[in-house]
């Protein structure tokens, strides 16, 4: 036994903590994903416009 918590209790608390963190920070992850998609689209448009100029 690790202190006052048994191993299953410790594992459950760890899983619960990780799941809670993912739930809380999910909007930040989604915003980052949207920003990256927009950035890729802008880069693609810039490359296409430069190819047309040349």
C-alpha positions in Angstrom: 0.0 0.0 0.0 1.3 3.5 -0.9 0.6 5.7 2.1 -3.2 5.6 2.7 -4.2 5.0 -0.9 -4.3 1.5 -2.5 -2.9 1.1 -6.0 -6.4 0.9 -7.7 -7.4 4.1 -5.9 -4.2 5.8 -7.0 -4.7 4.6 -10.6 -8.3 5.8 -10.6 -7.4 9.2 -9.3 -4.6 9.5 -12.0 -7.0 8.6 -14.8 -9.7 10.9 -13.5 -7.1 13.8 -13.3 -5.9 13.3 -16.8 -9.5 13.1 -18.1 -10.4 16.2 -16.3 -7.4 18.1 -17.7 -8.2 17.0 -21.2 -11.8 18.1 -20.7 -10.8 21.5 -19.3 -8.2 22.3 -22.0 -10.2 20.8 -25.0 -11.3 24.3 -26.3 -7.7 25.4 -26.4 -6.7 22.3 -28.4 -9.7 22.9 -30.8 -8.7 26.6 -31.3 -5.1 25.6 -32.0 -6.3 23.1 -34.6 -8.5 25.6 -36.3 -5.7 28.2 -36.3 -3.3 25.7 -37.9 -5.9 24.8 -40.6 -6.4 28.5 -41.4 -2.7 29.1 -41.5 -2.2 26.2 -44.0 -5.0 27.6 -46.2 -3.4 31.1 -46.2 0.0 29.7 -47.1 -1.5 27.6 -49.9 -3.3 30.7 -51.3 -0.2 32.8 -51.1 1.8 30.1 -53.0 -0.9 29.9 -55.7 -0.9 33.6 -56.1 2.9 33.8 -56.4 2.8 31.0 -59.0 0.3 33.0 -61.1 2.5 36.1 -60.9 5.5 34.1 -62.3 
